[in-house]
Amino acid sequence: MGNGRFNIYLGLVVLIAAAVGGFALGKSLDPYFAQGYAQIPYWRYLTKAGHTHGMTFGLINILFGLLISHLTCSERLKRNAAVLTATALFLPLGTCLRGLTQGAMFTVVFAAIGGFSLIGACVLLMRGLSRSEKWGSN
């Protein structure tokens, strides 16, 4: 996991899945625009937000995978940050699931885990950058 390949592949898979979901959303969206954009039901809006966040979080995983291989920090820090970055995908998953379950609140747990994982991954990446010889402080 320290070379970033896992996060790059995961990010690409998520981008493909979110793109397929976006096509499905776009294909079935026309009836909701008949009376204006504000007529989209809440569950549908959450599903759309899950698609949008999925694309962004897929790119975050790819970016992280590209960065982590260049750090000279410990393998343990790299592994933990890679796992947290992958776990951050629970945020768009939870959002999308909440939409697909018509607002069920149990999915909020997934979104919260994903949000906290993203924060943790960013903190570990900053720590890895500060300890890295290539980008460390002079």
Secondary structure as UniProt FT lines:
FT   TURN            2..3
FT   HELIX           5..27
FT   HELIX           30..33
FT   TURN            34..35
FT   HELIX           37..39
FT   HELIX           42..68
FT   TURN            69..70
FT   HELIX           75..87
FT   TURN            88..89
FT   HELIX           90..100
FT   TURN            101..102
FT   HELIX           105..107
FT   HELIX           108..131
FT   TURN            133..135
//
